[in-house]
């Protein structure tokens, strides 16, 4: 088991806390777009590890089949694991949470697949697995801390 800080706040390249970007919607829950067709967003609360984990577990990224190239859903076994872990995290309101190594491995895998940004997925994985982050830092001492 490892203690994971779900309240970790993501930082941008300047070290400033990132705000969650939320789609602006109309009364019918349709996303508002500008006159040029650009989706509109507003900045809300701090973007935390809890938010990225909940988003990832609630709607995991599709996986590309290596043989056919087609996108497919995650396996039923992984869906069950996501559901169980999502309930555990939703039920945990404050402070660090104890996660099993299998849960951390699942989260790191799904977050890396869902979030294209190495900066975002890297920070998430560093917080989820500090031992791996420290090992990576030893291999690359020029690496900026999260």
ZIBEL-V290700 format. One line per field, one symbol per residue. psi: psi as a letter, one per 30 degrees, with the letter a starting at -180 (. if undefined). A space follows every 50 residues. Layout:
psi->???
This chain:
psi->kkkkjfgkkklaffgkkkkkjkkklafggkkkllfggkkkllkblkjlee eeeeeeeeilllkkkeeffkklllleeeeeeeeeeeeeeefjelalkkkl eeeeeeeeeeeeeejfjeeeeeeeeeeeieeeeeeeeefiffkkl.
